[in-house]
Amino acid sequence: MTTRENQNTAGDGQSAAIVPRGVLGKLPRYAAGKPPVAIDGLQSFKLSSNENPLPPIPAVLDAIREASAVNRYPDPMSTALRAELSEFLEVPAEDIVTGAGSLGALNQILATFAGQEEGKEPDEVIYAWRSFEAYPISVGLAGANSVQVPVNEDGTHDLDAMAAAINDRTRVILLCTPNNPTGPILTTEQVEGFLAKVPSDVIVVIDEAYQEFVRASDAVDGLAIYRKYPNVMVLRTFSKAHGLANLRVGYSVSHPDLTQYLRVTATPFAVSSVAEQAAIASIRNYDQVEQRVQSLVDERERVVKGLAELGWDVPQAEGNFVWLKLGENTPEFAALAGEQALSVRAFGVEGIRVSIGETEANSRFLALCATYPKGPGVAN
């Protein structure tokens, strides 16, 4: 018996402390959107998680109800879904790798291409900040270092600064468009100009979790870029537009010389057969999905117009949310929203992200903004 084991079985009842990897102490905790607090006389609404407030289309609910083989493991390759996506997206099925949401697909990319080789300094992953709050967690757990480049005042990526941050240790760059939580998109011209400055051996991930909500005519199309650039990978998900957040199904699209490695690191059985069939049903009835998405886009435009009429200055909103750059007033506004049975997503003293929800929820949010005198851009 080793000394370590002796310590573990000491008669004094004391056990040696079990500690996690040191990197955990350096990582932020993921803060999921909180549910609303119940307020007498008011229906509560959750506007804190960028969820689709509408249920999946009927065909998807039917597919879920009909699922019965839950005692069997799913197809680890999600072959049927990849075939359906291949036809829908007009890309080869071999270029698609599924994952547990787009975050699961991203984790597979980072595990494959960014980390720390033995005896070497950690790789670096560049991304805009503030952006998706899971990025620093995923990068750190992969063993790489985050290089966070502050967004511009209007919430857009500072692509010049991101390009300047590239060095010999850069392995992956993340571009989030529309950017969560600030809202603006990247244009085709911007992305192609940026790629001209990126070495061909650096992976550029275009994260398009909210792609279906985009209406800007000059917005980049990640799939068009991937077709032109071998080092580009695209992330998409069924969690937002399709309303399948609970089922966890997303995917990446890239060329076979990259997917061959992703399949090695892909989490086995990450996409359940229930999720796969639900996603297939949603694709096959995409016209109904589009109608629901358009209803949310219409609500988003109503909210953005309402904020503008109140004098509030908000960044371009192309996802299913709006960003309020409230600074030190962030906690106060979040508390006031809570008093109105609305949960919103507060980010420290930076700002608040408000998801587009039910019509009543959006109207109540606008009514709150109409009475709050400290909104961004509002003259005090």
N, C-alpha and C positions, 0 to 999 in steps of 0.2 A: 504494500500500500504506500502510495507516494505521500509526501508531506502535504501536498495540496488536498489529497483525499482525507488525510488525518484531520486537517483543519475543518473540512466539511462535516466531519462526524464527531467533533469535539463534544465532550460530556457537558460543557457549560451551556449548551443549548444555542450557542452563537454559530451562525453560518457565515461563511465567507461571502462578501458582497458580490452579487452578480451585476456586471455592468455591460451596457451595450457598446457598440462601436463608437469611437470618439467622435465620428462625424455627426452623430445625432445631436450632440450638444451645440453644433454649429448651425443646425438647420432650423428654419422657422416651422411652426406647426401649421398644418393646413386647417383653415377655419371655414367649415361649411356654413352656408347660410342658415341662420336660425329661423325657426318657425315663429309666426306672430303670436303675441300675447293676447289672450282672450279679453275683450273689452265688452262690458254689458251694453247691449243695444246696437253693437256694430258687428257686421260679418268680418272675420279676419281674413287677411290675404298675405300670402308669402311672395314677396318681390325681391328675395335675397339670393336666389340660386340660379337665375337665368333659365329656369325650367319653362317648358312649354305649358301654359295653363290649360291647354286643350287636350283632351284624351286622344289616344291613337285612333286612326280611322277604323271603321267597323271591321274591315277585312283583317286587320291586325289583331283586334280583340278576338275574332273568330279563330285565328291561327293559334293564339295563346290558349284558348279554351280547348282546342282540339289536340293540343300537345299531350302525349301520354307516355312516351318512352323516356321518362325522366329517371328511370332506373338504369339507363344505359349512358355511357359516356358519349359526348357529342363528337362529331367529325373534327379532329384537331386542325384540319386544313380549311374548314368551312367551305368545302368545295362547291356546294350548291349556291351559297351566297356569293362567292367569288365569281361564279359563272353568270349569275344575275347581274352583278355589278359590272362585269366585263361588257355585257351588252348595253347596259344603261349608260355607262360612262364612255364607252367606245375605247377601252384600253384592254390589253391582254390580261387574262385571268392570272397569269404567272407574275404579273406586276403588282398584284394586290396581296397584302398580308393583313389579316384581321387581328383585332386585339380587343381587350376589355375596355371599350370606349376609345376615343382618340388618345386619352392619357395612357391607357395600356399600350397602344400602338407606339406612342412616343417613348415609353419606358423601354420597349424593345429596341428602338433605334439607339437610344443612349447606351443601353447595355452592350450593344454591338459595336458602336463606333467611338464612344468616349468613356474614359476611365483613367486608370493609372497602370502603366506597364511597370514590371519589376525593375527597380533601380532607376526609374525616371520620375521626373516631375509630373504631377497630374495634368491631364489634358484640360483644355478650356472650352467652354460652351458660351457663346455670346448671344444675348437676347436683350430686347428693350425692357425698360423698367420704369413705371410699373406695367406689368403684363400679367399673364396667367400665373396665379400665386403658387401653382404646383411646380412651376419650372425650377426654382431653386432647390426644392425638395428632391425632385427626380434627378437633377444634375448631381447633387451632392451624394445621393445614394448610389449613383453609378460610379462614384469615385473621382469625378471630374470637378473642376472649379468653375463657378459661375463668374461671368464677366457681364455685369449689368450696366447697360448704357441708358441713361435717363431719357425719357421721351421728351419731345418738344413741348412748349407751353400749350399747344393745341391738342396734345395727346397723341400726336403722330410719332412714328419711329424716326429717330435721328440717324438716317442711313449713312451719312458721311462719318459720323462718330463711330458707328458700328464697324464700318470698313476700316477706319483708322485703328480699331482695337484688335484687328487680326494680326496674329503672330505665328511663329513656328509651332506653338502648342495648341492652336485653334483646330478643333476637329469638327465641331458642329455649330451652326448658327440657326437660331429659331426666329422666324418671322410670323407674328400672329396678326392675321388680317381677316375680319375686323379685329382690332386689338381689344382684348378683354383685360381690364374693365373700361378703357377710355373710349372705345367706339370707332375711331377712324379706320379706313381701309388703306391698303397699299395699292398703288396703280401699277399697271403693266410697265409703263415707262420707268417708274422708280425701281421696280424689282429687277428689270433687265439692266438698268444702269448700275445697280448694286452688284449684280452677279458678274459684271465685267471687271469688278475689283476683287472678286473672291477667287482664291486659288482653286483649281479644278479638283484638288484632292480634299477639299473641305465640304462636308455635307451641309446643304441649306434646306431646312425644313420649313415648308409653308403650311402653317397651322390654320386650317379653314373650318373650324368647328361651327361657325355661324354663316357659312357661305350662302346658304339658301335665302338668307334675309337681306342680302346685299342688293341694292338697286343702283348704285353709282355706275354709270356707263363706262368709266375708265378703270374700274376695279380690276385688279389682277385676277386671272383665272389660273389657279395653281396647276391644273392639268395641262393647260397649254404650255406653261413654263417647263413642266417636267418632260414634256415631249421634246423640248429643244435642248435641255441641259441635263446631262447624265448624272450630275451631282445633286439634283433637286429631288426632294421627297415631299409628298403631299399628305397631310393628315385631314381626315374627315370623320364624321360621327353621325350616328342615328339618334343621339341623345336630345338634340335641340329641335330641329325642324320636324323630325319624325315623331317626337314625343316618346322616345323609348329610353329615357335616362335610366330608369330602374333596371333595364335588361342588360346594360353595358355591352354595347357593340359598336365598334369603330374600325378604322382600317387606315393603312398607309398605302400609297401608290408610288412606286419607283421602278427603276430599270432592273432587269434580272441579275446584273452583276452586283447589285446591292441586296435584292430580295433573297438571293441565295444564302447570304449571311444572316439576314433577319429570321429566316426560318429556323436557324439553329438556336437562336435566343428566344424565340416566341414561346410564351407561356402555354404549355399544353392545355387543351380544352378551355381556353379563356372565354370563348364565345359558346354559350350553351345552345343546344338544339332548339330550345324555345325561342331564344333571342334570334337565332338564325332564321327560323321560319317567320317570325314576326317582321324582321327586316326585309325578307323577300316579299312578303305580302304588301309591305309599305311601298316598296319599289314598284311593284306591279300595279299599284293604284296611286301612282305619284301625282296624277292630276288632282286627286282629293287632298293630298298633302300640300300641294301648291296653293289650293284655295285657302287652307287653314293658315299657311304661312303668310299669304297676302293679307288676311284679316289681321294678323299681328303686325305686319308692316304698316297697315293703315292706322292701327292704334299707335304705333311708334311715331308715325308722322303727326298724328293728332297731339301726342304728348310733346313732341319737339316744338311744334307750332305754338302750343299753349305756353310752354316755357319761354319761347322767344317773345310772345306778346306780353309776358310778365316782366320782360327785361333780363331774364336769366341768360347767361352766356354759357352754352354747353358745346362740347366738341361734336364733330360730325358723328352721327349715330347710324351705324350700318348693321348692327347686330340686333338682338332682341332686348336691348337695354339702353339706358342713358347714363352718362357720367356727370356728376355734380362735383366740381372742384371747390369744395367748401372749406378746405384747409382746417384751421383750428375750430371752425364751427361744426365740423363733422359729427362729433359726439352729441352735440345739442340737437342737431336736426334728426339724427337717428332716434334719439329719445322721443322727440315730438312725433315722429312717424309711428313709433310704438304705441303712443297714446291714442293714435288713430287706428289701431289694430292693423298696422302695416309693418311688416318686417322688411328692412332694406339692408344692403351689405355695406357696412362702414369699413373703411381702410384707415385706421389710425387717425391721424390729423391731416390726411391727404384729400379724401373725398368720399363720395358715396355712389355706389352703383345701384341703380333701380331697374329691375327687370320689368319688361312689359307684360302685364298680367291681364286679368279680366277687366272689362270696360269699367265696372264700378270701382275697381281698385285704382285704375289709372286716373279716373276722375277725382277720386279722393286724394290721390297724390298731388294732382294739380291744384286742388283746393288748399292743401297744406302749403304748397309753394306760394300761393297767392297771398297767404297771411304771414309768410316768413320774410323778414326784411333784409336778411343777410346773404341772399343768394349770390352766386358768382356773377359779376357784371352789374348787379343792382346798385344803383346810386343810393348811398346811405345819407 
